[in-house]
Amino acid sequence: MSDKKLVAFGIFWNGVQLAVNQSFSFIVKLVLAKLLFPEQFGLVGMATVVTGFIQVINELGVGAALVQRSEKDLRSIHYHTAFWTGLVFSVILFLIMCLGAGPLAASFYNEPQLISIIPVLSLGILFGSVNLVNRSQLIRQMNFKRIAMIDSMSRLCSGCLALLLAFLGAGIWSLVLNSVAPVLIAIPFYFKATGWLPKLMWNKQAFKDILGFGVYTTGSNMLSYIYNNIDYLLIGKLLSSAALGVYTLAFVLTDTFRSRIMAVVDRAVYPFYGKNQHDYAMLKKYYLTIVQFNCMVVFPVMIFFCVLGGPFLLNFFGDKWQDAIAPLQILSIAVMFNMMVSGNTALLRGLGRPGLEMKLQALKAAIYIPVLIAGIWFYGVLGAAWAVLINKLITLIIAQYVFRKLINVKISYSELYSSLRPPIAASLVAFMAAYTASFAGLHFLFAGIFLFLSYFLTIWAFMGAELKLLIKKIIPA
C-alpha cells in the first residue's frame, strides 16, 4: 500500500477513534458534571497538572525516537532497550510522585486531598511505559486501525466504570478512575496487537541512539506541557478549586477537543513526514491540506460554542456551571486561531528539527506566562481565557515566521490564507446564521442545526469536488 493511502487510512481510523472517544467522553463528562461540583473537577485538574508533567518526562522522547528512526537504523535491541529504560525510569518517577510530589502539591495548593489523589493518578505513569514500545511499533507500521480499536475500547470501559462509581457515590474518585483506567485496560491488548515481548536485553549504544533524539523531544515536550498547562497551575494557586473547575470545563470543551483533532492527524502524518523529509514540495502540499482539513472540522464546533455556548452549558450541565460561559466563548475564538498552524509540531519533528521546536516552545512560554499571570491576577478566570487568546495569536505569527525564514518548507501568509479561505468564509456564514436564529428566539438546538447546515453547505459550494476526492481517499474500500 502506498504512503499516501496509508496516511488516508491513518486519518480515517484515527478519526473513528476520535469520534467514538469524544462522543462517549462528552456523555461521561455530562453525567459527571451533573453529579459532581466544580470544586471536584478543579481538584482533579490540580492533580493532573502535576502527574501530566511527570508523564512527559517519563516518556523520554522514546516513542518519537522509535517512530522517527529509519528502517536501516532501527534494530530489535532498540525496542528492548527502550522498554527496560522506560520501565525503570517510570518506577523511579512513581516513587517520587508518591513520596514527594503529592505532599508538595497539597502544600502548594493548600488542598490536603491531593496527597491521596496524586499517587492513584500516578499509576498511569507507572504503567504507561509498558505500552510505549508496542504503540510505537503500531505507529511505525501505520496500523492506526488497531490503535483506534484499543484506545476506544479502553476509554469506553473506563468511562462505564467511572459512571458506575459516580452513581454509587464515589465522588471525586470516579473522575480519578476515568483518567487512569484506560492505560491499565490497554496493556494486554497492545501486547496482543504486536506480538512483541520484551527480552532481558539492554544496550548502551541503542540507549544513546534513542536518547540522542529523545532528549530534544523530551525538552520540547516539557516546555510544551508547561506552556499549555501553566494556566491550570496558576488558576488553582491564585484563585480556587471551584474557579479551576469552571475553567477546566470550558477548556475541555474547546482546546482539549482541538488537541485531540490535531493528535489524530499528527499521528497519521508524522511517519509520512519522516519518510519524505527531503521532498519539501510534497511536505508543503500535505501540510496545507492538513491545516485546511483540521480547520474545516473544528471551526463549526467553535462557532457553535461562541454563539450558543450559554444555552448549551445551562441546558446540558446546569446553572452551577454558568461562570464557564464567557471563558468558553473566548477560548472558542482562541482555538480557531490555533488551528491555522495546526500540525507544525509534527512537521518540525518529521524534518528532524526537535532542537528548533524546543527553542520555539521556550520563546512562546517566555511571552505567554507573564501575560497569563497578569490576566489571572486582575481578571480571574476571564483574564486567563483572554491571555490564551492573545497567546494563540502570537503562536500564529511565530509559526509563520518559522515557515518563511527558518526551515526549507516555505509557506507564505497568502498561501496559508488561500488554503483557509473556504473554512473562514463558511464560518462567517455560519456565525451570521446562528446569531440571526438565536436573536429571532429559535431554540438553541435548532439554531445549532441551522449553524452546521449553513456551514457545510458553504464548504460544499467552495470545494465540493475536492471533498468528493478526499472522501474516496479516506474511506477505505
C-alpha positions in Angstrom: 0.0 0.0 0.0 1.4 3.5 -0.9 2.4 6.0 1.7 -0.5 8.3 0.6 -3.0 5.6 1.0 -1.6 4.7 4.5 -1.9 8.4 5.5 -5.5 8.4 4.3 -6.3 5.2 6.2 -4.5 6.6 9.2 -6.6 9.8 9.2 -9.8 7.7 8.8 -9.1 5.3 11.6 -7.8 8.0 13.9 -10.9 9.9 13.1 -13.1 6.9 14.0 -11.2 6.7 17.3 -11.7 10.4 17.9 -15.4 10.3 17.1 -16.0 7.4 19.5 -13.8 8.8 22.3 -15.2 12.3 22.0 -18.8 11.2 21.9 -18.5 8.9 24.9 -16.2 11.3 26.7 -18.9 14.0 26.3 -21.6 11.8 27.7 -19.4 10.8 30.7 -18.5 14.4 31.5 -22.1 15.5 31.1 -23.3 12.9 33.7 -20.3 13.6 36.0 -20.8 17.3 35.8 -24.4 16.9 36.9 -23.5 14.6 39.8 -20.3 16.4 40.9 -19.3 20.0 41.6 -16.8 22.5 40.0 -14.6 22.1 43.1 -14.2 18.4 42.5 -13.3 18.9 38.8 -10.8 21.5 40.0 -9.1 19.2 42.4 -8.6 16.6 39.7 -7.4 19.3 37.4 -4.8 20.4 40.0 -3.5 16.8 40.4 -3.5 16.2 36.6 -1.2 19.2 36.1 1.4 17.5 38.3 1.1 14.0 37.0 0.9 15.1 33.4 4.2 16.9 33.6 5.9 13.8 35.1 4.3 11.7 32.4 6.0 13.9 29.7 9.4 13.4 31.5 8.6 9.7 31.8 8.3 9.1 28.0 11.9 10.4 27.5 11.0 11.1 23.8 11.4 7.3 23.3 8.2 6.9 21.3 9.0 9.7 18.9 12.6 8.4 18.5 11.5 4.9 17.7 9.0 6.2 15.1 11.4 8.7 13.5 14.4 6.3 13.0 14.7 4.9 9.6 14.4 1.1 9.0 18.1 0.6 8.4 19.0 2.3 11.7 16.4 0.5 13.9 17.1 -3.0 15.3 15.3 -5.2 17.8 17.8 -4.2 20.6 16.4 -0.6 20.3 13.0 -1.9 21.3 14.2 -3.9 24.3 16.5 -1.1 25.5 13.6 1.4 25.2 11.3 -0.9 27.1 13.5 -1.5 30.1 14.8 2.1 30.2 11.2 3.4 30.3 10.1 0.9 32.9 12.9 1.5 35.4 12.5 5.3 34.9 8.7 5.1 35.5 9.2 3.2 38.7 11.5 5.9 40.0 9.1 8.7 39.0 6.2 6.8 40.6 8.0 6.7 43.9 8.9 10.4 43.6 5.2 11.2 43.0 4.0 9.2 46.0 6.6 10.3 48.5 7.4 13.9 47.3 5.2 15.4 44.6 1.9 14.6 46.4 2.7 16.3 49.7 4.3 19.3 47.9 1.3 19.8 45.6 -1.0 19.6 48.6 1.0 22.3 50.3 1.3 24.4 47.2 -2.5 24.4 46.5 -3.4 24.1 50.2 -5.6 21.1 49.3 -4.8 18.1 51.6 -6.9 15.7 49.4 -4.1 15.9 46.7 -1.9 13.7 49.0 -4.2 10.7 48.2 -5.3 11.7 44.7 -1.9 12.1 43.1 -0.5 8.6 43.9 -3.6 7.0 42.4 -3.3 9.2 39.3 0.4 8.3 39.1 -0.5 4.7 38.3 -0.9 5.9 34.8 2.8 7.0 34.9 3.9 3.6 36.3 2.1 1.5 33.7 2.2 4.0 30.8 5.7 3.0 29.8 4.6 -0.6 29.4 2.5 0.4 26.3 5.1 2.8 24.8 7.1 0.4 22.6 4.1 -1.6 21.4 2.3 1.6 20.5 5.4 3.0 18.7 5.6 -0.2 16.6 2.0 0.1 15.5 2.5 3.8 14.6 5.6 2.8 12.5 3.5 0.2 10.7 0.8 3.0 10.3 -1.6 0.4 11.8 -3.9 3.1 13.1 -7.0 0.9 12.9 -5.6 -1.3 15.7 -4.6 1.7 17.8 -8.1 3.2 17.3 -9.8 0.0 18.4 -7.6 -0.5 21.5 -7.9 3.2 22.7 -11.6 3.4 22.0 -12.4 0.2 23.9 -10.2 1.2 26.8 -11.9 4.6 27.1 -15.3 3.1 26.8 -14.6 0.6 29.6 -13.1 3.2 31.9 -16.0 5.6 31.2 -18.5 3.0 32.2 -16.6 2.2 35.4 -16.4 5.9 36.2 -20.1 6.4 35.8 -20.8 3.4 37.9 -18.6 4.8 40.7 -20.3 8.2 40.4 -23.8 6.7 40.8 -22.6 4.7 43.8 -21.4 7.9 45.4 -17.7 7.7 44.9 -17.5 11.4 44.1 -14.1 12.6 43.0 -12.7 9.1 42.7 -14.9 8.5 39.7 -13.0 11.3 37.9 -9.7 9.8 39.0 -10.6 6.4 37.7 -11.7 7.8 34.4 -8.2 9.3 34.0 -6.1 6.4 35.0 -8.0 3.3 33.9 -7.6 3.5 30.1 -3.8 2.9 30.4 -4.3 -0.2 32.5 -7.0 -1.7 30.4 -5.0 -1.2 27.2 -1.9 -3.1 28.3 -2.8 -6.7 27.3 -4.4 -5.6 24.0 -1.2 -3.7 22.9 0.9 -6.8 23.6 -1.5 -8.9 21.6 -1.7 -6.5 18.7 2.1 -6.5 18.1 3.0 -10.0 19.3 6.2 -8.4 20.7 7.5 -9.3 24.1 10.5 -7.7 25.9 13.6 -9.7 26.4 16.0 -9.0 29.2 18.4 -7.1 27.0 19.9 -3.6 27.2 22.5 -2.0 25.0 24.4 1.2 25.8 24.7 2.3 22.1 21.0 1.7 21.5 20.3 3.8 24.6 22.4 6.6 23.2 20.7 6.3 19.7 17.3 6.7 21.2 18.1 9.4 23.8 20.1 11.5 21.2 16.8 12.3 19.5 14.7 11.8 22.6 16.4 14.4 24.8 15.4 17.3 22.5 11.9 15.8 22.0 11.5 15.5 25.8 12.8 19.0 26.4 10.4 20.3 23.8 7.5 18.3 25.3 8.3 19.6 28.8 8.3 23.2 27.6 5.1 22.5 25.6 3.4 20.9 28.6 4.3 23.9 30.9 3.2 26.3 28.2 -0.1 24.5 27.7 -0.9 23.9 31.4 0.5 26.8 33.3 -3.0 28.3 33.2 -4.3 25.3 35.3 -1.4 25.7 37.7 -1.8 29.5 38.2 -5.7 29.4 38.4 -5.5 26.7 41.1 -2.9 28.6 43.1 -4.1 32.2 42.7 -7.9 31.6 42.7 -9.6 28.4 43.9 -10.5 24.8 43.0 -14.0 25.9 42.0 -12.6 28.5 39.6 -10.3 25.9 38.2 -13.2 23.5 37.8 -15.1 26.2 35.8 -12.1 26.9 33.6 -11.4 23.1 33.1 -14.9 22.5 31.7 -14.5 25.4 29.2 -11.0 24.3 28.3 -12.0 20.6 27.8 -14.9 21.5 25.5 -12.7 23.8 23.3 -8.9 23.4 23.5 -8.9 19.7 24.5 -11.1 19.0 21.5 -8.7 20.9 19.3 -5.7 19.0 20.7 -7.4 15.6 20.1 -8.2 16.5 16.5 -4.6 17.6 15.9 -3.3 14.4 17.6 -5.5 12.3 15.2 -3.9 13.8 12.1 -0.4 14.2 13.6 -0.2 10.5 14.4 -1.1 9.7 10.8 1.2 12.1 9.1 4.3 12.1 11.4 5.7 8.8 10.0 5.0 10.2 6.4 6.8 13.4 7.2 9.8 11.4 8.5 10.0 9.2 5.3 9.7 12.2 3.0 11.7 14.8 4.9 13.7 15.9 1.9 10.7 16.3 -0.5 9.9 19.9 0.5 7.2 20.5 -2.2 5.3 17.4 -1.1 5.6 18.3 2.6 4.3 21.8 1.9 1.3 20.4 -0.1 0.4 17.9 2.6 0.9 20.4 5.5 -1.5 23.0 3.9 -4.0 20.2 3.2 -3.8 19.0 6.8 -4.3 22.5 8.2 -7.3 23.0 5.9 -8.8 19.7 7.0 -8.3 20.5 10.7 -9.9 23.9 10.4 -12.9 22.5 8.4 -13.6 20.1 11.2 -13.0 22.3 14.2 -14.3 25.7 13.1 -18.1 24.9 13.1 -17.8 23.4 16.6 -16.1 26.6 17.9 -18.6 28.9 16.2 -21.3 26.9 17.9 -19.7 27.4 21.3 -19.0 31.1 20.6 -22.7 31.9 19.6 -24.7 29.3 21.5 -22.3 28.3 24.4 -24.5 30.0 27.0 -27.7 28.0 26.4 -25.7 24.9 25.7 -24.0 24.9 29.1 -27.1 25.9 31.1 -29.3 23.3 29.4 -26.8 20.4 29.4 -24.7 21.0 32.5 -26.9 23.1 34.8 -26.8 26.5 36.4 -23.8 25.7 38.6 -21.6 26.0 35.5 -22.8 29.5 34.5 -19.4 31.0 35.2 -17.9 28.9 32.4 -19.9 30.6 29.6 -17.7 33.6 28.9 -14.4 31.6 29.1 -15.9 29.1 26.8 -16.7 31.7 24.2 -13.3 33.4 24.4 -11.5 30.0 24.2 -13.5 29.1 21.2 -12.1 32.0 19.3 -8.6 31.2 20.5 -8.8 27.6 19.2 -9.8 28.9 15.8 -6.6 30.9 15.6 -4.6 28.0 16.8 -6.0 25.6 14.2 -4.4 27.9 11.5 -1.0 26.5 12.4 -2.1 23.0 13.5 0.4 20.3 12.6 3.6 22.4 12.6 5.0 20.4 15.5 4.6 17.1 13.6 6.3 18.7 10.6 9.3 20.0 12.6 9.8 16.6 14.2 9.4 14.9 10.8 12.1 17.2 9.4 14.4 16.1 12.3 14.3 19.6 13.9 13.4 18.9 17.6 16.0 21.4 18.7 14.3 24.2 16.8 10.9 23.1 18.2 12.3 23.3 21.8 13.6 26.8 21.2 10.3 27.9 19.8 8.4 26.5 22.8 10.8 28.4 25.2 10.2 31.6 23.3 6.4 31.3 23.3 6.4 30.4 27.0 8.5 33.4 27.8 5.9 35.7 26.2 2.8 33.8 27.4 3.4 33.3 31.1 3.7 37.0 32.1 0.5 37.8 30.1 -1.3 34.9 31.8 -0.2 35.9 35.3 -1.4 39.5 34.7 -4.7 38.2 33.3 -5.5 35.9 36.2 -4.3 38.4 38.8 -6.5 41.2 37.6 -9.5 39.5 35.9 -9.6 35.9 37.3 -10.8 33.1 35.0 -11.9 35.5 32.3 -8.4 37.1 32.3 -6.9 33.6 31.8 -9.1 33.0 28.8 -8.1 36.3 27.2 -4.5 35.5 27.8 -4.9 32.2 26.0 -6.5 34.1 23.0 -3.5 36.5 22.9 -1.1 33.6 23.1 -2.7 31.8 20.2 -2.4 34.9 18.0 1.3 35.1 18.9 1.7 31.4 18.1 0.3 32.0 14.7 2.8 34.8 14.0 5.8 32.8 15.2 4.8 29.7 13.2 4.5 31.7 10.0 7.9 33.3 10.7 9.4 29.8 11.0 7.9 28.7 7.7 9.2 31.7 5.9 12.7 32.0 7.4 13.9 29.0 9.4 13.0 25.8 7.6 13.1 24.6 4.0 9.3 24.2 3.8 8.3 27.8 2.8 4.7 28.9 3.4 3.7 32.5 2.9 0.7 34.2 4.6 -1.0 34.4 1.2 -0.6 30.6 0.7 -2.0 29.9 4.1 -5.0 32.2 3.6 -5.7 30.7 0.2 -5.8 27.3 1.8 -8.1 28.5 4.7 -10.4 30.6 2.6 -13.2 28.0 2.4 -13.5 27.3 6.2 -13.1 31.0 7.1 -15.9 32.0 4.7 -18.1 29.2 5.9 -17.5 30.2 9.5 -18.6 33.7 8.8 -21.8 32.5 7.1 -22.5 30.0 10.0 -21.9 32.7 12.6 -24.4 35.1 11.0 -26.9 32.3 10.5 -26.7 31.1 14.1 -26.7 34.6 15.5 -29.8 35.5 13.5 -31.6 32.3 14.5 -30.7 32.9 18.2 -31.8 36.6 18.0 -35.1 35.5 16.5 -35.8 33.4 19.6 -35.2 29.9 18.0 -34.3 27.2 20.4 -30.6 26.8 20.6 -30.6 23.2 19.3 -32.5 24.3 16.2 -30.2 27.3 15.9 -27.2 24.8 16.1 -28.7 22.7 13.3 -29.1 25.8 11.2 -25.4 26.7 12.0 -23.9 23.4 11.0 -26.1 23.1 7.9 -25.2 26.6 6.6 -21.5 25.9 7.4 -21.3 22.6 5.4 -23.4 23.9 2.5 -21.0 26.8 2.2 -18.0 24.5 2.4 -19.5 22.3 -0.3 -20.1 25.3 -2.5 -16.4 26.2 -2.3 -14.8 22.8 -2.7 -17.4 20.1 -3.3 -15.3 18.4 -6.0 -12.2 18.3 -3.7 -14.3 16.9 -0.8 -15.6 14.0 -3.0 -12.0 13.1 -3.9 -10.9 13.3 -0.2 -13.8 11.1 0.9 -12.8 8.5 -1.7 -9.2 8.5 -0.4 -10.0 8.5 3.3 -12.8 5.9 3.4 -11.2 2.5 2.9 -12.6 0.4 0.1 
